[in-house]
Amino acid sequence: MTDDYRIEGAAVHGIADLYAQLDALLMADASWTLGPSLDALHDVLHRFDGEGATFVWADHEHSREALGVEETRRWLQAKLDQPGRFDQPRIRRQLDELLAGTGTTYFELVLEVFAEHPGIRLELR
């Protein structure tokens, strides 16, 4: 069975906005919410691995900008501000690469998570 899920990219102004939409789309019948975590998103998307689904990301260019270098920098810095909780050398390396123009933005990381699920078709519009 294929379902259509629509992400309204124009309403994404940061990481929290993206997860608010994903939570509404994917967790409506759950007793818990999807937190702003790439690992959590990956786990939730496993439910489609056998059945398939189509996600349409409308106005994705707006989201690409909103989840770009500046938002990714804030996200990584917040992790660095929590010593002992995250792999600090890895996060520092990611931040250095991002600031050097060779790193991966949060938008790109989300695309990578979707790409890891062959049962999901993601259409960027």
N, C-alpha and C positions, 0 to 999 in steps of 0.2 A: 504494500500500500504506500502511496506517495502523498504526503501532505505538503501544503505550501505554508511557509512561515515567512513573514515579511518584517524585515528590520528597516525602520524608518531612519535612514542615515542623517537626514536633516535635523532630527531631534537628538542626535548624539553630539554632545559638547564636551564629553570627557568619558573616562572609564566607567564611572558610576551610572551615567545615562545609558550606556550600552548594556550593562548588566541589568538595569531596571527593565529594559525592553526584553532581554533574553529571559529574565525571570517571568515576566508576564506571558511570554510565548510558550515557555517550556515547563513552567512549574505551576500552572493554574490549578492542577488537580493534586498537587503535593502538599504535604503538611510542613514543609520546610522551604526556604528560599535559596536561590542560587547566589552565592556571594561573589564579589568581584575577584575571581581567581581563574586563571587559565586552566589550572588543574581541575577545578570544579566544572568548568565548561567542557573540558575533554571528557570527564566522567559522565556528564549528562548526555552528551552527544553519542555515547556508546549505545543508547537505547535505539538508535536508528541504524546501527551497523547491519542488522539483518533485514530490516524492512524498507529502508530508504526514505528519503525526504528531500524536498527542495526548499532551500532558503533563498529568498530574494532580498538583496541588500540594496534598497532604493537609495538614491543620492549618496552612494558610497564614497564619492570624492569628498563630500563634506565630512564624513566620518574619518576618512584617511587623514585629512587635515587636523581634525579635532583629536585624533589619536596618534598624532605625529610626534615629532621630536620633543616638543615642549612637554606634552602630557606624559610621554614615556620617561623623560628626564625626571619629572616629579614623582612618578611611580617608582622608579629605581632609587631615587634619593630617599623616599619614604622607607624603602627596604634597608638602605644603608643606615638609616636613623634608628634601626632596631637591632643593635649588635646581639649576636648570639641566636637570633631567630632565623636568619637567612645566611646563605653561603656568601659572606662578605667579599672575598676575592673575586668570585664569579660575577657578583653584582657590580663591583667596581669596574671589572673588565668590560662588562656590557655597557656601563655608563660611559666609560672612556671611548669605546668604539662608537657609541651613539653620537657623542660630542665631536668625534673626529669625522663624522659623516659616513662611517662604514657599518654602523650598528643597525639593528632591527627595531623598527617602531612597534608600538603596541598593536596598531592596526595590522601590521605584517604578522605579528605573533598570533593574532586571532585567526588570520587567514591560514596560517600553518596548522592550527588546531583543527579547523574545518577540513583541511586537506588530508589529515590523518584518518579521516573517516570516509572510506570509499563508498558507503551507502548514502552519503549526503552530496547533493549537488548544490553548490553555492553560485548564484548568479549575481554578479556585480552590475548594477544598473546605475 
